[in-house]
Amino acid sequence: MGKRETALVIVLINCIVNAYVLFGQSVKQITLKPVYQFSGIGAERNSQLYSPSDFIVTDNNEIVVCDKDDNSIVIFNEYGDFIRRFCSTGQGPSELNHPMRIGILDNNLAVLDCNNNRVQILSIDGKYIQSYQAPPITSLYLSGSRIVFTDDGEYYFNPGSYDSESLIIQKYLDKGLIKGYGKIYGSKKNYLDSGKKLVKKGKIPDVYKNRVFPVATSEKYVYCIHCSIPVIRMFAPDGKELWVKHLNLPECKLIKKLWIKDNKEAPANVTYRLNYWKDAVVTDDDKLLMLCNIDDRMVMYEAGMDGTIRKCYLGVNDNIAMIYVKGENLWVFGSDTHKFYRFKLEK
């Protein structure tokens, strides 16, 4: 076992055995065991997944998967049985080219069709309904930008300093800009500057600091999770910043330490991105769940609407890339095994 793996194991063992304190609050460690799992490498052809980029769970517990390399949408029932696959490669109605995100809109599907620069609205059985022009997201995915759809025709995305001074933009699909949330570090021109010299010195350039995950609650409060600095923010529906929390998490400390080491050892023309989080979702009662970027075991933190972290969930030994929560059910996807897992969360 190498030094990196040894350090990782030590951190995870400490998470399991010891209750540590953040912001003066005890953090409860909870080990999750799958209720069941399905799919995976070697699955039948109909249910085979190539490169899932996003997934959602409908009200009747169907799992809808957006597969960016196959340019398709695949639907399973709650037990993992294949139901249908639709869409194909192209530019026409119900055709996709590198779909990256998916959401629910009035019981239909909203699909971010990146290379066609549009958001397609499809019925749950794949029939074309309508298209809208997408924000400049395609190139932003290279810098970690995200788009989050709401069920009333709005969406939030992180412009990554690209033509915006806001950390998060809120828009209508059909009417344009609603408002911006937060102010970026530095200036808009930082989008064009990778900050390679700073990265090689182990410092965080502004372009990294401006990469965030937006997550909206049922009442349109907005969590802002920074990818490359250990900070989360909360904005009110009117755009006012309510609080900023700095996270003193053991995983963040380890990830940054390894990031500094990797960049120092890399060739002069190569730098690696710093990512603390892989995904983030909000529960039905508006708590924030953040999936940590630990490859060999699932680690997830829960924060309340005041930003206080109270729970640390430890899950399967898989490279979990995406999470989705509905009621007490937590669904996750492992990118190494291509398996979906379902867990029960504590109430």
C-alpha angles and dihedrals in degrees: 000000000000127000092260093053092044092052090048093051091049092053093048093047089051090051091053099043103034131055106216130192128243123181088351092302128113114241114217117220116217126184113213123209120195117254085205142328136211147178116030137151108320094032119145116286095254093055097037113127122206108185113343112200100179142354140191136193119228128219090265090051098254113152111226114196126195108211109196099189095046091041090225144116116230124195128200130179120243091273094053098258114148114250107170147326124213143170126053139206116296148074101268132091113307089009122117140199113195101336110199111174137029134192143165120262118177091330090311130101124258110202124189101221098194107186090043088051094228146101111234121205111212133175118246088261094051103262115148115246110163146329133223130192111261125229116252091283103129097079091034092066087072087065095044101262119164136202123207122195125208123206094247099063100272131114139190126212141171111240091197092222089305107143092327140088092205127091091217131024124204118203142167115239091231106024108043131227122021103170147311128246125213131347124270124240111256117345139312092264089070088081087073093047116075092194090228095161092053092046091053088055092051094253128130115243120213092250088063093046091055095058107101142159113233116209121179125206126219089266092047098255105148127223113205113201115191113219100204105029123053094247136116127187137194125214127192119232089262091058097256115142109239102184147344121216126194111210119223095192125156092224092055091052092050095045092052092047091053091044091055091048094048093050093048091052095043122096116274093258095047128083131171126222120244111231122173095173135042100187143349134200138173124236126229089264091050099255116146121239117195123191112216123224097244109134104201100044136026113249120177132175129206122211129184126227089270090059095249114142111222107160138045115195120202118197144165128339095254136106095259110199105170138028136191129182130202120171108316092337121102116194120194136178125215113212095200097051098025088227128143118217130193122206135180114237124214114259 
